[in-house]
Amino acid sequence: MLTVIACLVVLGGVGLLAAWLKTALAAHEAESGAQLTARNAEIDRHLQAVVETMDRRLGLLDGKVDRRLESASKTTSQIHERLGKVDEATGQMLARAKDLARLEQALRPPKARGGFGELLLGNLLRDRLPAEAYSLQYGFKGGERVDAVIKVEKLVPVDAKFPLDNFERLVEAQEDAARELAEKAFARDVKGHIDSIAAKYIRPDEDTYDFAFMYLPSESVYYELVCGKTGALLSYAHDKRVLPVSPTTFTAYLQVIVLGLKGLQIEQHAHEVMAYCAQLQKDFGRFKDDFDLVGKHLGNAQNKYTDAEKRLDRFEGKLERAAETQDEVRCRRGLELKPGRAAGRGGSGSGRRRPRSLAPAGGGRA
């Protein structure tokens, strides 16, 4: 019986517990549903904000991407254009290389190289100096003819030389033995040119300076002569009074010569001005002498004029005294004539005594 009652109690408790659990679960479900709805709404709001932010940022990103694509397109176009120009420049360089190859072939003969060097020398002198300051193909009395002379106070000979063959062998030599042979050959060529210039064109007796220029049209040849292993050639040239020059160094020399020519022109103008001033001084001296002579004559004339004026004053005084004397004589004559006339009326012979009475008076006055 107790067991049944206990079972019933247990069953009743289980039923109550089940009912409470059901009620609690319902309340919990309702509360959870509300919280879940609130969370869903909040999540929706957050998602909406994220979506809007993403949309805005994606819009900005699209604008940037469009601008970058446009810039990349322009850059690509410029690259294509520049590549076209590079291709064109490359074609021009290839054409120039072919021209240089043809020029190199044309300059193989020594005579052609000499003419090319003379042409470059003439162009350089024409660009840097006035026409009257230089002369091309100048001939000496012995028949030798130098490529150019520069006219300063004396003549500066300039001869173009182009020792190219052995220089190319020197540059292209791969082995030391071949290079040494090329160096010796190049040095022999350069020394021959130096000796020729020193012997033919340095002629002080024909109004040249005691030095001459050797014009080398190639900077590389000049560099090898001055700074290479054959640098002793420069001392050899200086001992022979020959100055090797390249287009760059010769331009510097010509600038100095131009300044010297301007200084000579200024000095010449100064001499002309001094000569003109000396002539003016002589003319002024002659004018001063003439002026002094005129002054002397004017002084003499003034003195004569003063003397004449004094004499004229004295002569005028004498004339005035003579006039006064004549008036006195006339007055006395008038006084003497009155008694004479009365006596004439009284008797004869009065006409013969009038001259005697006047003569003593006139003689006494005189």
C-alpha positions in Angstrom: 0.0 0.0 0.0 2.8 2.4 0.9 4.5 1.4 -2.2 1.5 2.2 -4.3 1.1 5.5 -2.5 4.8 6.2 -3.0 4.5 5.3 -6.6 1.5 7.6 -6.9 3.3 10.3 -5.2 6.2 9.9 -7.4 4.1 9.8 -10.5 2.3 12.9 -9.3 5.6 14.6 -8.7 6.8 13.5 -12.1 3.6 14.9 -13.6 4.1 18.2 -11.8 7.7 18.3 -12.8 6.8 17.6 -16.4 4.2 20.3 -16.3 6.7 22.8 -14.8 9.3 21.8 -17.2 6.9 22.3 -20.0 5.9 25.6 -18.7 9.6 26.6 -18.1 10.5 25.3 -21.5 7.7 27.3 -23.1 8.8 30.4 -21.2 12.4 29.7 -22.1 11.5 29.2 -25.7 9.5 32.5 -25.7 12.4 34.3 -24.1 14.9 32.7 -26.4 12.8 33.5 -29.4 12.6 37.2 -28.4 16.4 37.3 -27.8 17.0 35.5 -31.0 14.7 38.0 -32.9 16.5 40.9 -31.3 19.9 39.3 -32.1 18.7 38.7 -35.7 17.6 42.3 -36.0 20.9 43.5 -34.6 22.8 41.2 -36.9 20.7 42.4 -39.8 21.5 46.0 -38.9 25.2 45.1 -38.7 25.1 43.2 -41.9 23.3 46.1 -43.6 26.0 48.6 -42.3 28.7 46.2 -43.5 27.0 45.8 -46.9 26.7 49.6 -47.2 30.3 50.0 -46.2 31.4 47.3 -48.6 29.3 48.9 -51.4 30.8 52.3 -50.7 34.3 50.9 -50.6 33.7 48.8 -53.6 32.5 51.9 -55.4 35.6 53.8 -54.5 37.7 50.8 -55.4 36.0 50.6 -58.8 36.7 54.3 -59.4 40.4 53.8 -58.5 40.6 50.7 -60.6 39.0 52.6 -63.5 41.5 55.5 -63.1 44.4 53.0 -62.8 43.2 51.2 -65.9 42.9 54.5 -67.7 46.4 55.5 -66.6 47.7 52.1 -67.5 46.1 52.4 -70.9 47.7 55.8 -71.4 51.0 54.5 -70.1 50.7 51.5 -72.5 50.0 53.9 -75.4 53.0 56.0 -74.4 55.1 52.9 -74.1 54.0 51.8 -77.6 54.8 55.3 -78.9 58.2 55.4 -77.3 58.9 51.9 -78.5 58.1 53.1 -82.0 60.5 56.0 -81.5 63.1 53.6 -80.1 62.6 51.5 -83.2 63.0 54.5 -85.3 66.1 55.7 -83.4 67.5 52.2 -83.6 66.9 52.2 -87.4 68.7 55.6 -87.5 71.5 54.3 -85.4 71.9 51.3 -87.7 71.9 53.6 -90.7 74.5 55.8 -89.0 76.5 52.7 -88.2 76.4 51.7 -91.8 77.4 55.3 -92.8 80.3 55.1 -90.3 81.3 51.7 -91.7 81.3 53.2 -95.2 83.2 56.2 -93.9 85.7 53.9 -92.3 86.1 52.1 -95.5 86.5 55.4 -97.3 89.1 56.6 -94.8 91.3 53.5 -95.3 93.6 55.2 -97.8 96.0 57.6 -96.0 95.4 60.3 -98.6 91.6 60.2 -97.9 92.3 60.4 -94.2 94.5 63.4 -94.7 91.8 65.2 -96.7 89.2 64.4 -94.1 91.4 65.8 -91.3 92.1 69.0 -93.3 88.3 69.4 -93.8 87.6 69.1 -90.1 90.5 71.5 -89.3 89.1 74.1 -91.8 85.6 73.8 -90.3 86.9 74.2 -86.8 89.0 77.3 -87.7 86.0 78.7 -89.6 83.7 78.3 -86.6 86.1 79.8 -84.1 88.2 82.5 -85.8 87.5 85.5 -88.1 88.3 85.0 -91.7 91.3 87.3 -91.6 92.9 85.5 -88.6 93.8 82.3 -90.5 94.8 81.0 -93.9 94.4 77.5 -95.3 97.0 75.7 -97.5 99.7 78.3 -96.7 102.8 78.0 -98.9 106.4 78.6 -97.8 109.2 79.9 -99.9 110.7 76.4 -100.3 107.5 75.0 -101.8 106.2 73.3 -98.6 102.5 73.8 -97.9 101.0 73.5 -94.5 97.3 72.8 -93.9 96.7 76.1 -92.1 98.3 79.0 -90.3 96.9 81.2 -87.6 97.8 84.9 -88.0 98.6 86.5 -84.6 101.7 88.7 -84.4 103.4 85.9 -86.3 102.3 82.7 -88.0 101.2 79.6 -86.1 101.5 76.5 -88.4 98.8 73.8 -88.0 99.0 70.5 -89.8 96.4 67.7 -89.6 97.6 64.1 -89.2 95.5 61.0 -88.8 97.6 57.8 -87.9 94.7 55.4 -87.9 95.9 52.1 -89.3 98.3 51.1 -86.5 96.0 52.7 -83.9 93.2 50.3 -84.9 95.6 47.4 -84.7 96.6 48.6 -81.3 93.0 48.8 -80.1 92.0 45.4 -81.7 95.1 43.5 -80.4 94.1 40.7 -78.0 97.5 39.4 -77.1 100.3 41.3 -75.4 102.8 40.5 -78.2 100.5 41.8 -80.9 99.7 44.9 -78.8 103.3 45.6 -78.2 104.1 45.4 -82.0 101.1 47.7 -82.7 102.3 50.2 -80.0 105.8 50.3 -81.6 104.3 50.8 -85.1 101.9 53.6 -83.8 104.8 55.3 -82.0 106.9 55.1 -85.2 104.0 56.7 -87.3 103.5 59.5 -84.8 107.3 60.3 -84.5 107.4 60.5 -88.3 104.6 63.0 -88.4 106.2 65.0 -85.5 109.6 65.1 -87.3 108.0 66.1 -90.6 106.1 69.0 -89.0 109.1 70.2 -87.1 111.4 70.1 -90.2 108.9 71.6 -92.7 106.7 74.2 -90.9 108.6 75.7 -88.0 110.4 78.5 -89.8 111.1 81.6 -87.7 113.0 83.1 -90.6 109.7 83.2 -92.5 107.8 84.9 -89.6 106.5 81.8 -87.9 106.7 81.0 -84.2 109.1 78.4 -82.9 106.3 75.9 -82.4 103.5 74.2 -84.5 100.3 72.4 -83.8 99.7 68.8 -84.9 95.9 68.4 -85.2 94.5 64.9 -84.6 90.9 64.7 -85.6 90.2 61.7 -83.3 90.0 62.1 -79.5 90.8 58.4 -79.0 94.0 58.7 -81.1 95.0 61.9 -79.1 94.2 60.1 -75.8 96.4 57.1 -76.7 99.2 59.6 -77.7 99.0 61.5 -74.4 97.8 59.0 -71.8 98.5 55.6 -73.2 101.6 53.4 -72.8 103.0 55.4 -75.7 102.7 58.6 -73.5 106.4 59.3 -74.0 105.5 60.5 -77.4 104.1 63.7 -75.9 107.5 64.5 -74.4 109.1 63.7 -77.7 106.7 66.1 -79.5 107.3 68.9 -76.9 111.1 68.5 -77.4 110.5 69.0 -81.1 108.3 72.1 -80.4 105.3 70.3 -81.8 102.0 70.5 -79.8 99.6 67.6 -80.4 95.9 68.7 -80.1 92.5 67.1 -80.5 89.3 68.8 -81.5 88.5 69.6 -77.8 91.9 70.8 -76.8 92.4 72.8 -80.0 89.1 74.5 -79.4 90.5 75.7 -76.0 93.6 76.9 -77.7 91.5 78.8 -80.2 89.5 80.4 -77.5 92.8 81.7 -76.0 93.9 82.9 -79.4 90.6 84.7 -79.9 91.1 86.5 -76.6 94.7 87.4 -77.7 93.4 88.7 -81.0 90.9 90.9 -79.2 93.8 92.1 -76.9 95.9 92.9 -80.0 92.9 94.8 -81.5 92.5 96.8 -78.3 96.3 97.5 -78.3 96.2 98.6 -81.9 93.3 100.9 -81.3 95.2 102.2 -78.3 98.2 103.0 -80.5 96.0 104.6 -83.0 94.4 106.7 -80.3 97.8 107.7 -78.9 99.0 108.6 -82.4 95.9 110.7 -82.9 96.4 112.4 -79.6 100.1 113.1 -80.5 99.0 114.6 -83.8 96.4 116.7 -81.9 99.1 117.8 -79.5 101.3 118.9 -82.5 98.3 120.7 -84.1 97.6 122.3 -80.8 101.3 123.4 -80.5 101.1 124.9 -84.0 97.8 126.6 -83.1 99.3 127.9 -79.9 102.3 129.3 -81.8 100.0 131.0 -84.3 97.8 132.2 -81.4 100.9 133.7 -79.6 102.0 135.3 -82.8 98.6 136.8 -83.4 98.6 138.0 -79.8 102.0 139.5 -80.3 100.8 141.3 -83.4 97.7 142.4 -81.6 99.8 143.7 -78.7 102.1 145.6 -81.1 99.0 147.0 -82.9 97.5 148.0 -79.6 100.8 149.7 -78.6 100.9 151.5 -82.0 97.3 152.4 -81.6 98.1 153.9 -78.1 101.0 155.8 -79.5 99.0 157.0 -82.5 96.2 158.0 -80.1 98.7 160.0 -78.0 100.1 161.6 -81.1 96.6 162.4 -82.3 95.9 164.0 -79.0 99.0 166.1 -79.2 98.2 166.9 -82.8 94.7 167.9 -81.8 96.1 170.1 -79.1 98.4 171.7 -81.6 95.5 172.3 -84.0 93.4 173.8 -81.2 96.3 176.1 -80.2 96.8 177.0 -83.9 93.1 177.8 -84.2 93.3 179.9 -81.0 96.4 181.7 -82.4 94.7 182.4 -85.7 91.7 183.9 -83.9 94.0 186.1 -81.9 95.8 187.2 -85.1 92.5 188.0 -86.7 91.4 190.0 -83.7 94.7 192.0 -83.8 94.4 192.5 -87.5 90.9 193.9 -86.9 92.2 196.3 -84.3 95.1 197.5 -86.5 92.9 197.9 -89.6 90.6 200.4 -87.9 93.3 203.2 -87.3 94.7 202.5 -90.8 91.5 203.1 -92.4 91.1 206.4 -90.5 94.6 207.5 -91.7 93.8 206.5 -95.2 90.9 208.8 -95.2 93.2 211.6 -94.0 96.1 211.3 -96.5 97.8 209.1 -99.2 100.3 206.2 -99.0 98.4 204.3 -96.3 97.9 201.4 -98.6 101.7 200.6 -98.8 102.2 200.6 -94.9 99.6 197.9 -94.2 101.8 195.0 -95.1 104.7 196.3 -93.0 102.5 196.7 -90.0 101.2 193.2 -90.3 104.5 191.4 -91.1 106.2 192.0 -87.7 103.1 190.9 -85.9 102.7 187.8 -88.0 106.4 187.0 -87.8 106.4 187.5 -84.0 103.5 185.1 -83.6 105.1 182.6 -85.7 
